[in-house]
Amino acid sequence: MIPREKYIQKIRPHMHHPVIKVLTGIRRSGKSALLTLIIEELKSQGIKDDHIIRINFEESRFFSLTNALLLDEYLRERMNENEKYFILLDEIQEVENWEKTVNSLLAAGNADIYLTGSNSRLLSSELSTYLAGRYVEIPIQTLTFFESLVFAEHLSAMQTDYKAAFISYLKKGGFPILHAVPYDEEAGRTVVSGIYASVILRDVIQRYNLRNTELFERLVLFLFENTGNIFSAKSVSDFLKSQNRQLSVNTIYEYLRMLEEAFVIHRVSRYDMAGKRVLKTLEKYYVSDISLISAALGFRDTKISGMLENIVYLELISRDYHVYIGKSGEREIDFVAEKNGERIYIQVARAILSDETREREFAPLLAVHNHYPKYVVTMDELAGGTVDGIRHVHIADFLLMDSW
C-alpha cells in the first residue's frame, strides 16, 4: 500500500464530521487505495469492521446496485439507525441518481460518507444541486516523483542517484500500479495503454455516446503531441482539414470539456502580467499523467521538453498552487504559481545548450521585477547557481525541494 500521507492529512480534519468527503481523479490514480488507507485510519481509532461499509461499484458483486433505490435498500439492511456508520462508495457515478441516496444518508445523521468518482461533471452538478455546502472535494493525482521514490524505498535505502531515478519516472509515469509491480518498460506501457483505452472508451466515448470516435481520438493525439504548446480550437480544426477531416470549433471545445471532466487533461489559462487579468484565449493543456503520452505516441525524444513541463505542472497543483501561463508583452513564462499570497515563476526546458536557449529561458524571468522566487528548471547535469537571482536547478532537485 502506497503511504500517501499528504492526502490523508487533507482528509483527516473532515473525518467524523457531517461533510461528504469526495475523492476525484482519473481512473487508476489511487482513489480506491486511499479508501483502504481511510479504513485503516478508522480502525486505528477503534471503529469496528461491521460499522464500516465499503462498496466498489466496479466489482461484479455490486453490479446489481444500479440505481439509488437499490443502493438505499442495500445500505439500510446493514445499518442500525441508532448507531453511526462509515460509508465508502467507490466510483459512485456508476449508480443512477446516486445523489438522492447520499443526501438521504446525510439527512439521517448517522453516516460519515466518503465517495470517489472519475467524472467531475457528474459529481459537481449533482453535488451542487443536492449537497451544496455539505461536501469537500479532494483531487487525487497519480504519484509525484517524491511519492515514487518513497514507494520504491529509494529514500529509505539512502538512494543517492535520484537523477537516474527521475529518468525512470519520466519513462514510467506515476500510475500507482506501475510502481506496485516491477514491470519492465514495455510491459508498463501495455498497462498504461489499457488505462488509456478504458478512460477514453468508458469515461468519454461511451458515457457521452460519441459517434465520431475516429475524430475524437485524433483530437486526443493532437493534444498529446502538443503538450505544453499554446492551443486554439482553430489550429486543431485547420490540422484536421489538412488531413481531409472536418470538425467544428464548437465540437472541439465540447470534446475538450469531456476530456477535462474525465480528468484526462488539465486546462491552464494565460495571465496577462501587465494588465493583471486572466486571458480567455489560447490556453495550454496538460495530461493527468505523462505515461498517457507515451502510451498513445510511444516514448519519443522530441516529446521530452513537453513532458518535463507537464511534470512540473502536476507537481505544482499537487502542492495546491493555482497555476497560470504568464504573458508579459511578447514573452511567455511557463508557470506563474500562487498560493497563500505568495508567488513563484518557473521556466522549464530540457537543457540550456546555447546562448540563444539561455536568452529564451532567462529573459522572461529577468523582466519580472519583484522579490518572488524565480527558477529555470532543466535536465542539465551541472545545473546550479543563480543569474541575477534566478536559480537554475535540475528538475529532480526542484521536485524534491520541501518548499520553493
HELIX and SHEET records of a PDB file:
HELIX    1   1 GLU A    5  ILE A   11  1                                   7    
HELIX    2   2 ARG A   12  HIS A   14  5                                   3    
HELIX    3   3 LYS A   31  SER A   44  1                                  14    
HELIX    4   4 ASP A   49  HIS A   51  5                                   3    
HELIX    5   5 SER A   60  PHE A   62  5                                   3    
HELIX    6   6 ALA A   68  ARG A   76  1                                   9    
HELIX    7   7 ILE A   92  GLU A   94  5                                   3    
HELIX    8   8 TRP A   98  ALA A  108  1                                  11    
HELIX    9   9 SER A  120  TYR A  130  1                                  11    
HELIX   10  10 PHE A  145  PHE A  151  1                                   7    
HELIX   11  11 TYR A  162  LYS A  172  1                                  11    
HELIX   12  12 PRO A  176  ALA A  180  1                                   5    
HELIX   13  13 GLU A  185  SER A  198  1                                  14    
HELIX   14  14 VAL A  199  GLN A  206  3                                   8    
HELIX   15  15 THR A  213  GLU A  225  1                                  13    
HELIX   16  16 ALA A  233  SER A  242  1                                  10    
HELIX   17  17 VAL A  249  GLU A  261  1                                  13    
HELIX   18  18 SER A  291  LEU A  297  1                                   7    
HELIX   19  19 ASP A  301  LYS A  303  5                                   3    
HELIX   20  20 ILE A  304  SER A  318  1                                  15    
HELIX   21  21 ASP A  355  LEU A  366  1                                  12    
HELIX   22  22 ILE A  395  LEU A  400  1                                   6    
SHEET    1   A 5 ILE A  52  ASN A  56  0                                        
SHEET    2   A 5 TYR A  85  ASP A  90  1                                        
SHEET    3   A 5 ALA A 111  GLY A 117  1                                        
SHEET    4   A 5 ILE A  20  THR A  24  1                                        
SHEET    5   A 5 TYR A 135  PRO A 139  1                                        
SHEET    1   B 8 ARG A 277  VAL A 287  0                                        
SHEET    2   B 8 ILE A 265  ASP A 272 -1                                        
SHEET    3   B 8 HIS A 322  SER A 328  1                                        
SHEET    4   B 8 ARG A 331  LYS A 339 -1                                        
SHEET    5   B 8 GLU A 342  VAL A 348 -1                                        
SHEET    6   B 8 LYS A 374  THR A 378  1                                        
SHEET    7   B 8 ILE A 390  HIS A 394  1                                        
SHEET    8   B 8 THR A 386  VAL A 387 -1                                        
END                                                                             
